[in-house]
Each structure stands twice: as C-alpha cells, then as structure tokens.
Amino acid sequence: MKNRYEALLILNAQGKEDSTKDIIDRLEKVFTKEGAAVEQIQRLDQRKFTYVAGKVDHGYYVNFIFSGEADVCTKLKAKLDFDEDVYRQHYLRLKTRKPAQAAA
C-alpha cells in the first residue's frame, strides 16, 4: 500500500546559490530511483538559521510531496545522509485524502 509523505530538505547553499536548481533536479531523480512518485516540489527559498551550529549559517529549503511504499523514507534517508548538498532532512507521513462527498 502506498502512503503519501512530505520531505523537508535543507540544502547546503554555501557558495552554491546558482546551482540549487541543478541540485533539486538531481534530488528528484534520487527520489524516483528509490521508488517514490513525486507529486509536488515546493522551493521555499533561502533562509538564515536561528541558531548557528558550525560553519553553515543558512540553507535553501525544499519541500517534496511524494507517495511510495512504507520503506521509501528509510531508503531515502540512508541515501541522502551521505549527500554533501543535503544539510538536514525530515520526513512526515501525510494523512490520506478522503474522497469528496456529494451534497444531498
């Protein structure tokens, strides 16, 4: 059974502001390769971090809405943990959509 998920990725944009589109396109291919059907990509722009821990003080936020099997988030997390362009990642299972009921 396929579920719908939301993945919030924070990209390491230090010195790579021009190539964020290429990074997002590459990440979309990674999602598809791991078995996710990407429904929507929301580019949320670059933001400064409230708390700076380390050398990175800002990141480019991207939200992926996708559907896939139950293990797809585990596969994506393991794959993107080693990607130097992905600074942080968070996955959330979305509630299933209920079909619209006709008015009586």
Secondary structure, DSSP 8 states (H G I E B T S, - for coil): --EEEEEEEEEE-TT-GGGHHHHHHHHHHHHHHTT-EEEEEEEEEEEE-SS--SS--EEEEEEEEEEE-TTHHHHHHHHHTT-TTEEEEEEEE-----------
